[in-house]
């Protein structure tokens, strides 16, 4: 069952909070996206930023597992939330 847009945004906000609290990964995220800490504060509610947080999280299975375990959510939920936030525009079937 697909998750709602509101649930996707809530999960992404939780992922953002988890990322901000991770002293090792936060600088990697900021460096790889060109996002500043001020951008995080100013744009935290924007679906584009939230989608980029989930996309970054999904770059490494161990990050997904760590986030999901810390938040007691199923491992597939970040991917589902990312698809909802992007409108599934980045899904390619070929």
N, C-alpha and C positions, 0 to 999 in steps of 0.2 A: 504494500500500500504506500503510495507516494506521500511525502510529508508536505505540509502546508508551507506557504511562503513565510508565515509568521514563525513557524517552528524552525525553518531553515535559518532565518535571521537570528533567532534566539541561540541556536546551536553555534552559528558563526560568531556571535558576540561572546559566547562562552569560550570558543577557540581563541578569539582575540585576547580575552582575559588570561587564558592559559599561556598564550605566547608571550604576552607582556611580562608575566611572572617567571618566564624561563630566561635566565640570564645568558645562557649559551645560545639559544635559538633566536632571540629577539634581534641581536645585531646581524645575524645572517639574513633574517627576513628584511630588515631595514636596508641592508646593503644590496640584496638581490632585487628588491623592488624599487629602490630609490625613494622610499617613503621615509619621512622624518617622524620623530616622536610627536611633533605638533600635528602632522597630518593625521596620525592615529587618533589624536584627541578630537580634531576638527571633523573628521570624516567617518567616525566609528559607526555611524548609522547608515552609511551609504552602501547599497548592495554591491557596488563594484569593489569597494575596499574589502567588504566582508567576503566576497567571492575570492579575492586574491589571498586572503588569509587561509581559506579552506584549500585553495589550490596549492599554496605553499606547504601546508600541513601534509597534503597527500603526496608530496614529492618523496617521502620516506615512510615506509611501512612502520618503522619503529616509532616515528612521531605520531602516527595515527593511533597506534596501540597505546602509547603513553597518554595521549589526550583522552582517548575513549575510556581507558581504565581509570584515569583520574576523575572522569565525569560520569562514569557508569552508563555509557551509551554504547550501542552496538557499533562494531567496527565499520559497517557499511554506511552508517548515517552521515558522516562528513561528505562522502561522495554524492549521496542523494541530495544533501543540502546544497552542495555546489551546483548540481544540475538545476535545482529549482531557482537558485539565485541568478544563474546565467541564462535562464529561460531555455536551457538545453541547447543554446546556440552553438556550443563548441562540441557537440556530439557528431562524430563522423562514422559512418557505417561502412566505409570502403577501406 
